[in-house]
Amino acid sequence: MPLDEKLRAILVCPQDRGPLLLVGDEMLYNPRLRLGYRIDDGIPVLLVDEAVTVTDDAEHQRLVDRAES
């Protein structure tokens, strides 16, 4: 299920309050902190404790390249 555009426009990273990039329909990504937040059935899970940290430079670049800003 795609993420609603109105919802996406107001979502920010819970840790730094900055904007997030949408990567497909599966993840919201914070490239500044390299944190990925999953999307379950169109609902973003914006919990810092459940975020995925991206440490690999190639994976980070892949996510940024795939993302819609």
Backbone hydrogen bonds, N-H to C=O, Kabsch-Sander energy under -0.5 kcal/mol:
donor,donor_aa,acceptor,acceptor_aa,energy
8,R,4,D,-2.6
9,A,5,E,-1.9
10,I,6,K,-0.7
10,I,7,L,-1.2
11,L,7,L,-0.9
13,C,18,G,-2.8
17,R,13,C,-1.9
21,L,29,Y,-3.0
22,L,68,E,-2.1
23,V,21,L,-0.6
23,V,27,M,-3.1
24,G,22,L,-0.7
24,G,66,R,-0.5
26,E,23,V,-1.4
27,M,23,V,-1.5
28,L,37,Y,-3.0
29,Y,21,L,-3.3
30,N,35,L,-3.2
34,R,30,N,-1.4
35,L,30,N,-1.6
36,G,52,V,-2.7
37,Y,28,L,-3.4
39,I,26,E,-1.7
40,D,43,I,-2.6
41,D,39,I,-0.6
43,I,40,D,-1.8
45,V,38,R,-2.7
46,L,44,P,-1.0
47,L,45,V,-1.2
48,V,46,L,-0.5
50,E,47,L,-1.4
51,A,47,L,-0.6
51,A,48,V,-1.1
52,V,36,G,-2.9
53,T,51,A,-0.5
54,V,34,R,-3.0
55,T,53,T,-0.8
60,H,56,D,-2.3
61,Q,57,D,-2.4
62,R,58,A,-2.2
63,L,59,E,-2.4
64,V,60,H,-2.4
65,D,61,Q,-2.6
66,R,62,R,-1.9
67,A,63,L,-1.2
68,E,22,L,-2.8
69,S,67,A,-0.5
